[in-house]
């Protein structure tokens, strides 16, 4: 939403409309802005984030996990980790928190039109990709085949199960794997990289979208390269400590770039130019 008449540092109050418990550590908060005119005009693009604040808990960037095609509410999928996210997990329906944004460079949805999209995620990493995938489903004729490869620690840790079920019903090829099995699990056990062997892509029209923990990220990058994906065909989001969200404080400095305005979405080719070697090895 244009910020011309709004203080970019002033959070807008948002009300909790629904809480979806994804697993023991992740919940999705469905929010609407208390200012109805602001809420009606709010728009974002897949891959962008907001800065979330609560009294005495500070502020943190959180990816928007809802699609750009469904205005009216905003979804934030949050893993309990620090002071702010733990406080968010104590919210109840009707409670409020502060949001400002949206910020950041989104996924290039126009460039992805006509492409087969391969989503590879681990844990909470499916959250920013969820918005991309649901945007694709809402504009289904614009995109090619949609495939989701999702890894979790255990079957109990699999998040977004309602989404995964709905995606399957809509023709998305969803394949899951876990690090450790539990009673009743008959699916794949092992690293998400093993799932890549089961989905040979048509490289001339494919793009991989990747988000997950660093160890998974490095392993998947190596596997994608072996499969023939070029650096330009791999997109990801970068997590960095952000304070302002608008490129002023420079807390999210990345070798000449800022994650908050030049990202958080980058191609692997861009990351290699930035010498983000711990991710690109």
C-alpha positions in Angstrom: 0.0 0.0 0.0 1.4 3.5 -0.8 3.0 5.1 2.3 2.9 8.7 1.1 0.7 10.0 3.9 1.6 7.4 6.6 4.6 7.5 8.9 6.7 4.5 7.8 7.8 3.9 11.3 4.3 4.0 12.8 2.7 0.5 13.1 -0.9 0.0 12.2 -3.0 -1.9 14.7 -4.2 -5.3 13.5 -6.7 -7.6 15.1 -6.4 -11.4 15.4 -9.4 -12.8 13.5 -8.3 -16.5 13.5 -5.5 -18.7 14.8 -4.6 -21.8 12.9 -2.4 -24.2 14.9 0.0 -25.8 12.4 2.0 -27.9 14.8 3.3 -27.6 18.4 5.7 -24.7 17.4 4.0 -23.0 14.5 0.7 -21.1 14.3 -0.8 -19.0 11.5 -2.4 -15.8 12.6 -5.1 -14.3 10.4 -5.2 -10.6 10.9 -7.1 -7.5 9.7 -6.2 -3.9 10.3 -8.4 -2.0 12.8 -8.5 0.9 10.4 -11.1 -0.4 7.9 -10.0 2.1 5.1 -6.4 1.0 5.6 -7.4 -2.6 5.6 -9.4 -2.3 2.4 -6.5 -0.6 0.6 -3.7 -2.9 1.9 -1.9 -4.9 -0.8 1.2 -6.9 -0.8 3.1 -9.2 -3.2 4.3 -12.8 -2.6 7.7 -12.8 -0.8 7.2 -9.5 1.0 7.3 -9.2 4.8 6.0 -7.0 7.6 7.6 -5.8 10.8 5.5 -7.0 13.7 5.6 -5.4 17.2 4.0 -5.9 20.6 4.4 -3.8 23.7 7.6 -4.7 25.7 8.5 -7.4 23.1 10.3 -5.4 20.4 9.8 -5.8 16.7 10.7 -8.5 14.2 10.3 -9.1 10.4 7.8 -11.9 9.5 7.0 -13.1 6.0 3.5 -12.8 4.8 2.2 -16.3 4.1 -1.1 -15.3 2.4 -1.5 -14.8 -1.3 -1.6 -11.4 -2.9 -4.9 -12.4 -4.7 -7.0 -12.5 -1.5 -7.1 -9.0 0.1 -9.0 -8.4 3.3 -6.8 -10.3 5.7 -3.1 -11.0 6.1 -1.7 -14.3 7.3 1.5 -14.6 9.3 2.8 -18.1 10.0 5.0 -17.8 13.1 7.4 -20.3 14.8 7.8 -19.9 18.5 11.4 -18.9 18.9 12.2 -15.6 20.7 10.5 -13.0 22.9 8.2 -11.6 20.3 7.2 -14.8 18.7 6.5 -16.5 22.0 4.3 -13.5 23.0 2.4 -13.9 19.7 1.7 -17.5 20.5 -0.1 -16.2 23.6 -2.5 -14.1 21.6 -6.2 -14.8 21.5 -9.0 -13.9 19.1 -9.6 -10.1 19.3 -6.2 -9.2 20.6 -4.1 -6.7 18.6 -0.6 -6.2 17.6 1.3 -3.7 15.4 2.2 -4.2 11.8 4.1 -2.0 9.3 4.9 -2.7 5.7 4.8 -4.5 3.4 8.5 -4.3 2.7 11.0 -6.0 0.5 11.4 -7.2 -3.1 8.9 -9.9 -3.9 9.1 -13.0 -6.0 9.0 -12.1 -9.7 5.6 -13.5 -10.5 5.5 -12.0 -13.9 8.7 -13.8 -14.8 7.4 -17.0 -13.4 4.4 -17.0 -15.6 4.4 -20.1 -17.9 7.0 -21.8 -15.8 6.8 -25.2 -14.0 7.5 -24.3 -10.4 9.3 -26.6 -8.0 8.9 -25.6 -4.3 11.4 -27.1 -1.9 11.0 -26.3 1.8 11.8 -27.4 5.3 9.9 -26.6 8.4 8.7 -23.0 8.7 10.4 -22.4 5.3 7.1 -23.3 3.6 5.5 -20.2 5.0 6.8 -17.6 2.4 6.3 -20.1 -0.4 2.7 -20.7 0.7 1.8 -17.2 -0.5 3.4 -17.8 -3.8 1.7 -21.2 -4.4 -1.7 -19.9 -3.4 -1.3 -17.0 -5.7 -0.5 -19.4 -8.5 -3.6 -21.5 -7.8 -5.7 -18.3 -7.8 -4.3 -17.6 -11.3 -3.9 -21.2 -12.4 -3.9 -20.6 -16.1 -0.8 -18.4 -15.9 1.5 -21.1 -14.5 2.7 -24.6 -15.4 3.0 -27.7 -13.2 3.3 -27.0 -9.4 5.3 -29.4 -7.3 6.0 -29.2 -3.5 8.8 -31.1 -1.8 8.5 -30.5 2.0 10.7 -31.9 4.7 10.0 -32.0 8.5 11.8 -33.5 11.5 8.9 -35.9 12.4 5.4 -36.5 11.1 4.1 -34.5 14.1 6.1 -31.5 12.9 4.6 -31.4 9.5 3.0 -27.9 9.3 0.3 -26.6 6.9 -1.4 -30.0 6.7 -4.7 -28.4 5.7 -2.9 -26.5 2.9 -1.1 -29.6 1.7 -4.4 -31.5 1.5 -6.1 -28.7 -0.4 -3.2 -28.3 -2.8 -3.4 -32.1 -3.6 -7.1 -31.7 -4.3 -6.2 -28.9 -6.7 -3.7 -31.0 -8.6 -0.4 -29.9 -6.9 2.1 -32.7 -6.7 3.0 -32.7 -2.9 5.7 -35.0 -1.6 6.7 -35.1 2.0 9.6 -36.6 3.9 10.6 -36.7 7.6 14.0 -37.1 9.3 12.6 -39.6 11.9 9.5 -41.7 11.6 6.7 -42.2 14.1 4.0 -44.9 14.5 1.6 -44.8 11.7 3.9 -43.0 9.2 4.2 -44.8 5.9 5.7 -42.0 3.9 9.3 -41.1 3.0 12.0 -41.0 5.6 15.2 -39.1 4.8 16.4 -35.7 3.5 14.3 -33.6 1.2 17.1 -33.9 -1.4 16.1 -37.6 -1.9 12.7 -36.4 -3.1 14.4 -34.5 -5.9 15.3 -37.8 -7.5 11.6 -38.5 -8.0 10.7 -35.3 -9.9 12.9 -34.9 -13.0 12.0 -31.4 -14.3 11.8 -30.0 -17.8 14.7 -27.6 -17.3 13.8 -25.4 -20.3 10.7 -24.2 -18.4 11.4 -24.8 -14.7 12.2 -22.6 -11.7 13.0 -23.8 -8.2 11.8 -21.8 -5.2 13.7 -22.8 -2.0 13.4 -21.9 1.6 14.5 -23.7 4.7 17.3 -24.2 7.3 20.9 -23.6 6.2 21.9 -27.3 6.2 19.0 -28.2 4.0 19.6 -25.2 1.8 23.2 -26.2 1.0 22.2 -29.8 0.3 19.4 -28.8 -2.0 21.5 -26.3 -3.9 24.1 -29.0 -4.6 21.4 -31.4 -5.8 19.7 -28.8 -8.0 23.0 -28.0 -9.6 23.5 -31.7 -10.3 20.1 -31.9 -11.9 21.0 -29.1 -14.3 19.4 -26.0 -12.7 21.3 -22.8 -13.5 21.8 -20.2 -10.7 19.2 -18.0 -12.5 16.6 -20.8 -12.1 16.8 -20.9 -8.3 15.1 -18.3 -6.1 15.1 -18.0 -2.3 14.4 -15.7 0.5 17.1 -14.4 2.9 16.6 -14.0 6.6 18.5 -11.2 8.2 18.2 -9.0 11.3 16.1 -6.0 10.2 15.4 -2.9 12.2 13.9 -0.3 9.9 12.7 -2.3 6.9 13.4 0.6 4.5 17.2 0.6 4.0 18.1 3.2 6.5 19.6 1.4 9.5 21.7 -1.1 7.4 21.4 -3.9 10.0 20.7 -6.3 7.1 23.8 -5.4 5.1 24.9 -8.1 2.7 28.1 -7.3 0.8 26.8 -4.1 -0.7 23.1 -5.0 -0.7 20.4 -4.7 1.9 18.1 -7.7 2.5 15.1 -5.4 3.4 15.1 -3.4 0.1 17.2 -5.4 -2.4 15.6 -8.7 -1.1 14.5 -10.7 0.8 14.0 -12.6 -2.5 17.2 -13.3 -4.4 18.2 -15.6 -7.2 21.2 -17.9 -6.5 23.0 -16.0 -9.2 22.7 -12.8 -7.2 23.8 -14.5 -4.0 27.0 -15.7 -5.7 27.8 -12.2 -6.9 27.3 -11.1 -3.3 29.7 -13.8 -2.2 27.3 -15.4 0.2 29.5 -18.4 0.2 28.1 -20.1 3.3 24.9 -20.5 1.4 26.2 -21.1 -2.1 28.8 -23.7 -1.4 
